[in-house]
């Protein structure tokens, strides 16, 4: 059995001014929260209804708040925010349906319910699995041109529903959406929309890209993935300007463990611009920040070259390759610059490669870095068998994987010994050898 909890059906009064009579406004629709005996709840507005999230409405809930337009609704939820604060669910009448919005603080009065423009991203995010129905209701309510505008409002929405609604539009309306996103980029509005903007808009105005990158760095690097794309796009059309803003990207740091996802992609894009500048013979910019970026990945596979190219890290190797030389690094920088800016979204990043390219071009590679890689290539003195992982006695001579020994020798510059997994070993800097490889665990 379903039980009606509340209604805000209001009839408008006829207002007389002098001897004239103004037409009465249409009455507001009735709006009821209805809860079944099992606890399932829905909001019913006239002939329309929408199922509500589980546990959000209980018996005795407050009345539904109805906006004067009759198109927006709100109800205080039984759930509270993370700090115990009250929340209200926003709901919107669109076309033939009702669509859920966000749960901010309860509105003080009906006029305070956010309009559809401000709620667009929330509506789209909560339409997952129902994007076709939302697209149909939007077209009925707003027309195709209105849907294009709605998608611009909702450009910060996460999830697949936005893309599905966009795909339902004819090409001309899709171009209107792209034009609206381009205007958002130029205006500096809706920072939350940047991840979608950089994937869908042609990034060709250097001044706009520069300004938007700097805006995204205030005060720290909050949205690194779009910054990475913007910086790469800027480098492709105005290398000097890209190098000019690159140091600001490197300095807008958030210390670990709070660095956001994509941080390395933004750093890589900045270092690519700095390396390109240094390889062209210009003075090295922000040396300290570039050196710090190299230190964070000082033993990365991408710093070593084979067949004239940096390794990807997916190769089977003994890790005894030489460091890349200046010519190989210059070719890697050129190849990276020829990639589309959205390469920064693909996840495979090599910030230390471009930091090394910049420092080598400026003849400012740290001596400690060179020594670490010299250790990586030391001669290894160890027996061919037994393998250390085969259960030999603790401290007995054994054979450890060569790549493992070389990697730890590079990363463990401050020590004359190493311990990794089942292996222990010593590093002799005078004789340039890795020796005394023994078992670190017993049988």
VEXKEPA-108617 format. One record per residue (C-alpha): residue number from 1; x, y, z; residue in one letter. Coordinates in steps of 0.02 Angstrom, whole numbers, plus 50000, padded with zeros to 5 digits. Each point is the difference from the previous one (the first is absolute). Layout:
<pts>
PT   num    east   north      up   residu
PT   NUM       X       Y       Z        a
...
</pts>
This chain:
<pts>
PT   num    east   north      up   residu
PT     1   50000   50000   50000        x
PT     2   50062   50173   49956        x
PT     3   49969   50146   50119        x
PT     4   49999   50183   49950        x
PT     5   50105   50105   50119        x
PT     6   49981   50179   49941        x
PT     7   49932   50117   49869        x
PT     8   50037   50178   49950        x
PT     9   49853   50026   49883        x
PT    10   49969   50187   50003        x
PT    11   49863   50097   49912        x
PT    12   50043   50175   49941        x
PT    13   49883   50142   50051        x
PT    14   49920   50122   49878        x
PT    15   50075   50170   50025        x
PT    16   49895   50156   49965        x
PT    17   50084   50166   49965        x
PT    18   49872   50140   49988        x
PT    19   49864   49951   49880        x
PT    20   50113   49886   49895        x
PT    21   50027   49814   50030        x
PT    22   50163   49911   49962        x
PT    23   49993   49819   49941        x
PT    24   50030   49873   50139        x
PT    25   50166   49908   49989        x
PT    26   49989   49814   49975        x
PT    27   49989   49904   50164        x
PT    28   50157   49914   50059        x
PT    29   50002   49812   49975        x
PT    30   49967   49886   50146        x
PT    31   50158   49913   50061        x
PT    32   49999   49851   50117        x
PT    33   50128   49887   50079        x
PT    34   49931   49824   50002        x
PT    35   50075   49857   50099        x
PT    36   49955   49816   49983        x
PT    37   49988   49886   50151        x
PT    38   50167   49923   49950        x
PT    39   50086   50169   50006        x
PT    40   50013   50037   49813        x
PT    41   49960   50182   49965        x
PT    42   49956   50109   49852        x
PT    43   49957   50179   49962        x
PT    44   49835   50023   49909        x
PT    45   49964   50163   49909        x
PT    46   49834   49993   49910        x
PT    47   50010   49855   49876        x
PT    48   50190   49988   50015        x
PT    49   50102   49905   50129        x
PT    50   50180   49953   50036        x
PT    51   50073   49867   50113        x
PT    52   50107   50071   50139        x
PT    53   50164   49935   50071        x
PT    54   49984   49869   50134        x
PT    55   49985   50066   50177        x
PT    56   49983   50180   49945        x
PT    57   49818   50021   50052        x
PT    58   49914   49937   50157        x
PT    59   49825   50013   50071        x
PT    60   49968   50172   50070        x
PT    61   50111   50088   49873        x
PT    62   49977   50189   49980        x
PT    63   49894   50070   49860        x
PT    64   50065   50012   49823        x
PT    65   50060   50175   49957        x
PT    66   49937   50058   49830        x
PT    67   50086   50139   49903        x
PT    68   49882   50135   49930        x
PT    69   50038   49937   49825        x
PT    70   49923   49832   50042        x
PT    71   50153   49919   49920        x
PT    72   50115   49981   50150        x
PT    73   49974   49907   50162        x
PT    74   50094   49961   50160        x
PT    75   49975   49893   50153        x
PT    76   50105   49982   50157        x
PT    77   50077   49826   50004        x
PT    78   50011   49880   50145        x
PT    79   50188   49988   49967        x
PT    80   50123   50132   50057        x
PT    81   50165   50063   49930        x
PT    82   50173   49943   50058        x
PT    83   49999   50128   50142        x
PT    84   49823   49961   50052        x
PT    85   49928   50147   49905        x
PT    86   49822   49989   49929        x
PT    87   49981   49971   49814        x
PT    88   49862   50021   49873        x
PT    89   49979   49909   49834        x
PT    90   49968   50111   49850        x
PT    91   49884   49930   49865        x
PT    92   49961   50073   49828        x
PT    93   49851   49978   49884        x
PT    94   50072   49980   49825        x
PT    95   49890   49947   49854        x
PT    96   49893   49855   50057        x
PT    97   50114   49950   50144        x
PT    98   50068   50047   50170        x
PT    99   50189   50001   50020        x
PT   100   50103   50000   50158        x
PT   101   50126   50136   50037        x
PT   102   50124   50032   50141        x
PT   103   49976   49997   50189        x
PT   104   50057   50170   50066        x
PT   105   49936   50085   50158        x
PT   106   49811   50020   50004        x
PT   107   49941   50158   49911        x
PT   108   49938   50138   50116        x
PT   109   49857   50037   49881        x
PT   110   49933   49928   49836        x
PT   111   50090   50131   49895        x
PT   112   50167   49932   50065        x
PT   113   49987   49834   49908        x
PT   114   50142   50007   49871        x
PT   115   49947   50019   49819        x
PT   116   50032   49867   49869        x
PT   117   50157   50087   49936        x
PT   118   50084   49985   50169        x
PT   119   49934   49823   50026        x
PT   120   50041   49932   49827        x
PT   121   50158   49903   50046        x
PT   122   49914   49919   50149        x
PT   123   49849   49950   49895        x
PT   124   50110   49919   49868        x
PT   125   50106   49907   50127        x
PT   126   49845   49926   50080        x
PT   127   49930   49945   49832        x
PT   128   50124   49858   49978        x
PT   129   49914   49857   49909        x
PT   130   49856   50115   49948        x
PT   131   50090   50120   49884        x
PT   132   49884   49964   49853        x
PT   133   49847   50044   50104        x
PT   134   50084   50159   50063        x
PT   135   50048   50049   49823        x
PT   136   49820   49977   49943        x
PT   137   49932   50104   50144        x
PT   138   50128   50137   49971        x
PT   139   49954   50011   49815        x
PT   140   49816   50011   50045        x
PT   141   50031   50133   50131        x
PT   142   50137   50104   49918        x
PT   143   50010   49953   49816        x
PT   144   50161   49938   49921        x
PT   145   50081   50172   50014        x
PT   146   49955   50003   50184        x
PT   147   50078   49828   50024        x
PT   148   50163   50068   49928        x
PT   149   49995   50142   50127        x
PT   150   49956   49877   50139        x
PT   151   50153   49895   49959        x
PT   152   50109   50153   50016        x
PT   153   49924   50032   50172        x
PT   154   50030   49817   50044        x
PT   155   50177   49989   49930        x
PT   156   50073   49960   50170        x
PT   157   49895   49842   50019        x
PT   158   50093   49837   50026        x
PT   159   49944   49834   49930        x
PT   160   49941   49942   49827        x
PT   161   49828   50084   49994        x
PT   162   50065   50168   49936        x
PT   163   50087   49918   49852        x
PT   164   49845   49896   49959        x
PT   165   49888   50155   49996        x
PT   166   50129   50092   49893        x
PT   167   50004   49853   49878        x
PT   168   49809   50010   49983        x
PT   169   50012   50175   49925        x
PT   170   50017   50034   49813        x
PT   171   50171   50064   49943        x
PT   172   49947   50182   49993        x
PT   173   49943   49997   50182        x
PT   174   50158   49909   50051        x
PT   175   50100   50143   49925        x
PT   176   49894   50122   50100        x
PT   177   50048   49904   50157        x
PT   178   50184   50006   49953        x
PT   179   49986   50187   49969        x
PT   180   49923   50022   50171        x
PT   181   50141   49901   50080        x
PT   182   50127   50107   49907        x
PT   183   49918   50155   50072        x
PT   184   50014   49925   50175        x
PT   185   50186   49978   49968        x
PT   186   50020   50180   49945        x
PT   187   49896   50071   50142        x
PT   188   50090   49907   50138        x
PT   189   49835   49935   50068        x
PT   190   49954   49827   50066        x
PT   191   50169   49929   50047        x
PT   192   49916   49833   50032        x
PT   193   49965   49989   49813        x
PT   194   50184   50006   49949        x
PT   195   50022   49810   49987        x
PT   196   49864   49994   49867        x
PT   197   50047   50163   49915        x
PT   198   50179   49945   49963        x
PT   199   49935   49842   49915        x
PT   200   49869   50086   49892        x
PT   201   50063   50173   49955        x
PT   202   50136   50052   49878        x
PT   203   50136   50077   50107        x
PT   204   50074   50132   49886        x
PT   205   50004   50167   50094        x
PT   206   50166   50014   50092        x
PT   207   49945   50145   50111        x
PT   208   49844   49907   50054        x
PT   209   50097   49840   50036        x
PT   210   50132   50094   50100        x
PT   211   49867   50090   50103        x
PT   212   49900   49843   50033        x
PT   213   50155   49903   50056        x
PT   214   50047   50137   50123        x
PT   215   49822   50008   50065        x
PT   216   50003   49812   50030        x
PT   217   50155   50017   50109        x
PT   218   49920   50112   50130        x
PT   219   50051   49957   50132        x
PT   220   50053   49821   49957        x
PT   221   49987   49878   49857        x
PT   222   49822   49937   50029        x
PT   223   49957   49937   49825        x
PT   224   50165   49937   49929        x
PT   225   49934   49901   49851        x
PT   226   49921   50149   49910        x
PT   227   50152   50106   50045        x
PT   228   50109   49868   49917        x
PT   229   49898   50009   49840        x
PT   230   49997   50191   50000        x
PT   231   50187   50009   50029        x
PT   232   50036   49876   49860        x
PT   233   49883   50095   49883        x
PT   234   50085   50163   50044        x
PT   235   50171   49926   49966        x
PT   236   49945   49945   49828        x
PT   237   49947   50176   49947        x
PT   238   50111   50114   50107        x
PT   239   50150   49908   50076        x
PT   240   50070   50156   50085        x
PT   241   49836   50035   50087        x
PT   242   49986   49818   50053        x
PT   243   50173   50007   50076        x
PT   244   49953   50162   50086        x
PT   245   49853   49924   50093        x
PT   246   50085   49831   50028        x
PT   247   50092   50054   50157        x
PT   248   49835   50058   50076        x
PT   249   49930   49826   49969        x
PT   250   50150   49919   50086        x
PT   251   49987   50118   50149        x
PT   252   49812   49973   50025        x
PT   253   50042   49841   50093        x
PT   254   49897   49902   50125        x
PT   255   50111   49890   50109        x
PT   256   49965   49814   50002        x
PT   257   49893   49907   50047        x
PT   258   49874   50135   49952        x
PT   259   50057   50024   49820        x
PT   260   49849   49980   49886        x
PT   261   49989   49869   49865        x
PT   262   50085   50063   49843        x
PT   263   50131   50103   50091        x
PT   264   50142   49916   49904        x
PT   265   49914   50035   49834        x
PT   266   49997   50187   50036        x
PT   267   50181   49996   50058        x
PT   268   50050   49905   49844        x
PT   269   49916   50128   49886        x
PT   270   50091   50142   50090        x
PT   271   50168   49911   49992        x
PT   272   49975   49964   49815        x
PT   273   49987   50188   49969        x
PT   274   50153   50036   50108        x
PT   275   50102   49864   49915        x
PT   276   49952   50064   49828        x
PT   277   50057   50173   50052        x
PT   278   50166   49936   50072        x
PT   279   50037   49894   49846        x
PT   280   49975   50157   49895        x
PT   281   50144   50078   50097        x
PT   282   49899   50110   50117        x
PT   283   50044   50015   50185        x
PT   284   49929   49863   50110        x
PT   285   49843   50059   50090        x
PT   286   49964   49959   50185        x
PT   287   50149   49883   50018        x
PT   288   49956   49949   50179        x
PT   289   49826   49941   49951        x
PT   290   50066   49907   49847        x
PT   291   50133   49914   50105        x
PT   292   49869   49951   50129        x
PT   293   49894   49922   49862        x
PT   294   50150   49899   49941        x
PT   295   50037   49943   50177        x
PT   296   49822   49933   50022        x
PT   297   50028   49881   49853        x
PT   298   50189   49992   50000        x
PT   299   50010   49814   49956        x
PT   300   49853   49991   49879        x
PT   301   50015   49887   49849        x
PT   302   49963   50147   49882        x
PT   303   50170   50076   50041        x
PT   304   50087   49854   49914        x
PT   305   50003   49981   49812        x
PT   306   50008   49851   49884        x
PT   307   49999   50009   49810        x
PT   308   50002   50190   50015        x
PT   309   49839   50014   50101        x
PT   310   49957   50011   50186        x
PT   311   49937   49838   50076        x
PT   312   49816   49988   50042        x
PT   313   50023   49895   50157        x
PT   314   49911   49852   49921        x
PT   315   50158   49923   49925        x
PT   316   50086   49848   50072        x
PT   317   50172   50068   50042        x
PT   318   50147   49979   50117        x
PT   319   49993   50188   50033        x
PT   320   50179   50021   49941        x
PT   321   49960   50119   49856        x
PT   322   50089   50167   49989        x
PT   323   49911   50162   50040        x
PT   324   49924   50087   49850        x
PT   325   50115   50126   49916        x
PT   326   49956   50176   49946        x
PT   327   49956   49951   49821        x
PT   328   49885   49860   50059        x
PT   329   49918   50116   50124        x
PT   330   49975   50135   49868        x
PT   331   49915   49872   49888        x
PT   332   49887   49945   50144        x
PT   333   49951   50180   50036        x
PT   334   49960   50031   49817        x
PT   335   49896   49840   49991        x
PT   336   49904   50048   50157        x
PT   337   49963   50173   49932        x
PT   338   49927   49925   49841        x
PT   339   49871   49902   50101        x
PT   340   49824   50069   50023        x
PT   341   49978   50097   50163        x
PT   342   49874   49872   50063        x
PT   343   50143   49874   50011        x
PT   344   50015   50071   50176        x
PT   345   49837   49911   50044        x
PT   346   50064   49827   49954        x
PT   347   50091   49966   50163        x
PT   348   50175   49950   49941        x
PT   349   50108   50144   50062        x
PT   350   50189   50028   50002        x
PT   351   50033   50162   50095        x
PT   352   50177   49948   50050        x
PT   353   50046   49974   49816        x
PT   354   49964   50182   49957        x
PT   355   50079   50062   50161        x
PT   356   50159   49907   49952        x
PT   357   49992   50068   49823        x
PT   358   49990   50178   50067        x
PT   359   50141   49978   50125        x
PT   360   50114   49911   49876        x
PT   361   49971   50134   49869        x
PT   362   50052   50131   50129        x
PT   363   50148   49895   50064        x
PT   364   49923   50000   50175        x
PT   365   49970   49816   50033        x
PT   366   50031   49967   50187        x
PT   367   50157   49900   50038        x
PT   368   49900   49888   50118        x
PT   369   49887   49949   49855        x
PT   370   50149   49953   49892        x
PT   371   50077   49900   50143        x
PT   372   49838   49905   50031        x
PT   373   49994   49945   49818        x
PT   374   50185   49958   50000        x
PT   375   49962   49881   50145        x
PT   376   49858   49924   49899        x
PT   377   50127   49946   49870        x
PT   378   50131   49929   50120        x
PT   379   50065   49823   49968        x
PT   380   49899   49872   50098        x
PT   381   50101   49864   50087        x
PT   382   49888   49856   50057        x
PT   383   49985   49812   49977        x
PT   384   49893   49933   49858        x
PT   385   49906   49890   50124        x
PT   386   49911   49963   50114        x
PT   387   49865   50132   49980        x
PT   388   49972   50102   50157        x
PT   389   49814   49961   49995        x
PT   390   50032   49812   49999        x
PT   391   50011   49988   50190        x
PT   392   50188   50003   50030        x
PT   393   50066   50029   50176        x
PT   394   49993   50175   50072        x
PT   395   50157   50095   49950        x
PT   396   50056   49869   49872        x
PT   397   50065   50060   49831        x
PT   398   49865   49992   49866        x
PT   399   49943   50073   49833        x
PT   400   49882   50148   49998        x
PT   401   49911   50072   49848        x
PT   402   50121   50119   49915        x
PT   403   49869   50132   49962        x
PT   404   49946   50003   50183        x
PT   405   50179   50027   50058        x
PT   406   50033   50139   49875        x
PT   407   49838   50091   50038        x
PT   408   50031   50002   50187        x
PT   409   50181   50052   49977        x
PT   410   49935   50152   49905        x
PT   411   49866   50043   50129        x
PT   412   50108   49968   50153        x
PT   413   50139   50126   49969        x
PT   414   50024   50043   50184        x
PT   415   50046   49822   50051        x
PT   416   50140   49878   49962        x
PT   417   49882   49853   50018        x
PT   418   49827   49949   49943        x
PT   419   49859   49885   50051        x
PT   420   49856   49960   49885        x
PT   421   49883   49852   50020        x
PT   422   50104   49843   50029        x
PT   423   50165   50081   49951        x
PT   424   50135   50097   50091        x
PT   425   50152   50075   49914        x
PT   426   50140   50127   50015        x
PT   427   50055   50140   49885        x
PT   428   50184   50038   49978        x
PT   429   50017   50175   49925        x
PT   430   50189   49988   49988        x
PT   431   50002   49839   49901        x
PT   432   49835   50043   49915        x
PT   433   49924   49833   50045        x
PT   434   49841   49928   50076        x
PT   435   50059   49855   50105        x
PT   436   49971   49884   50149        x
PT   437   49826   49951   49946        x
PT   438   49923   49890   50136        x
PT   439   49832   49931   50057        x
PT   440   49900   50118   50110        x
PT   441   49883   49862   50064        x
PT   442   50025   49820   50050        x
PT   443   49912   49842   49935        x
</pts>
